Amino acid sequence: MKLQGLVTELHKYEANIQVLGSKATVYGKGKTSPFRSSQVNANDLHGGISLVLVSLSAEGITEISATSHVDRGYENLEMKLQGLTSKDQRASLKNNWGC
């Protein structure tokens, strides 16, 4: 996922994104939950993990499709993320990644 592809996916979270050359700065919209849930595609490893991390702070349920890159690149991802998530988010990770 090139930068523009990642920016396209992050816009689905209603993120405010400023792109300067090969760098992007991402701002959320709200104070308590900066991003809105969405349906996004993890088309590569690094972009995919970025979407996973944004999803953890998003309000509501986010569905991430095409996670095969993330699954292969991050062994036991669901276990590594458990310390960052709430009980409800852990249940969602369990359903999606078999945690």
C-alpha positions as CSV (number, residue, x, y, z in Angstrom):
1,M,0.0,0.0,0.0
2,K,1.7,3.2,-1.1
3,L,1.2,6.4,0.8
4,Q,-1.7,7.5,-1.3
5,G,-3.5,4.1,-0.8
6,L,-3.0,4.4,2.9
7,V,-4.3,8.0,2.9
8,T,-7.4,6.8,1.0
9,E,-8.1,4.1,3.6
10,L,-7.5,6.5,6.5
11,H,-10.0,9.0,5.0
12,K,-12.6,6.3,5.6
13,Y,-12.1,6.9,9.3
14,E,-12.9,10.6,8.7
15,A,-9.3,11.4,9.5
16,N,-7.9,14.8,8.7
17,I,-4.6,14.1,6.8
18,Q,-1.9,16.4,5.7
19,V,0.5,15.0,3.1
20,L,3.8,16.6,2.4
21,G,5.9,14.7,-0.1
22,S,6.4,11.2,1.2
23,K,5.1,12.0,4.7
24,A,1.6,12.2,6.1
25,T,0.4,13.6,9.4
26,V,-2.9,12.2,10.6
27,Y,-5.3,14.0,12.9
28,G,-8.5,12.6,14.3
29,K,-11.7,14.6,14.5
30,G,-13.0,14.2,18.1
31,K,-11.6,14.5,21.6
32,T,-12.8,11.2,23.1
33,S,-12.6,9.1,20.0
34,P,-10.6,10.7,17.2
35,F,-11.7,8.3,14.5
36,R,-14.9,6.9,13.2
37,S,-15.3,3.2,12.5
38,S,-15.2,2.1,8.9
39,Q,-14.7,-0.7,6.4
40,V,-11.1,-0.7,5.2
41,N,-8.6,-2.8,3.3
42,A,-5.2,-3.8,4.5
43,N,-3.5,-4.1,1.2
44,D,0.1,-4.4,2.5
45,L,2.0,-5.1,5.7
46,H,2.9,-1.7,7.0
47,G,-0.3,0.1,5.9
48,G,-2.3,-2.8,7.3
49,I,-0.8,-2.5,10.8
50,S,-1.4,1.2,10.6
51,L,-5.1,0.5,10.0
52,V,-5.2,-1.9,12.9
53,L,-3.8,0.6,15.3
54,V,-6.1,3.4,14.1
55,S,-9.0,1.0,14.5
56,L,-8.2,0.5,18.2
57,S,-8.9,4.1,18.8
58,A,-11.9,4.4,16.5
59,E,-15.4,4.8,17.8
60,G,-17.5,1.7,16.9
61,I,-16.6,-1.4,15.0
62,T,-14.1,-1.3,12.2
63,E,-14.0,-4.2,9.6
64,I,-10.5,-4.7,8.1
65,S,-10.5,-6.8,5.0
66,A,-7.5,-8.4,3.2
67,T,-5.5,-9.0,6.4
68,S,-3.3,-11.8,5.0
69,H,-0.3,-9.5,4.9
70,V,-0.8,-8.5,8.5
71,D,-1.4,-12.1,9.5
72,R,1.9,-13.2,7.9
73,G,4.0,-10.2,9.0
74,Y,3.0,-10.1,12.7
75,E,3.0,-13.4,14.5
76,N,0.5,-13.6,17.4
77,L,-0.7,-10.1,16.7
78,E,-3.9,-10.5,18.7
79,M,-1.9,-11.4,21.8
80,K,0.5,-8.5,21.4
81,L,-2.5,-6.1,21.1
82,Q,-4.4,-7.3,24.1
83,G,-2.6,-4.9,26.4
84,L,-3.7,-2.0,24.3
85,T,-7.4,-2.9,24.0
86,S,-10.5,-2.8,26.1
87,K,-12.4,-6.0,27.0
88,D,-14.9,-5.3,24.2
89,Q,-12.1,-4.8,21.6
90,R,-10.5,-8.0,22.7
91,A,-13.7,-9.9,22.0
92,S,-13.7,-8.4,18.5
93,L,-10.0,-9.4,18.0
94,K,-10.8,-12.9,19.1
95,N,-13.6,-13.2,16.6
96,N,-11.5,-11.8,13.7
97,W,-8.0,-13.3,14.4
98,G,-8.9,-16.3,16.6
99,C,-7.2,-14.9,19.7
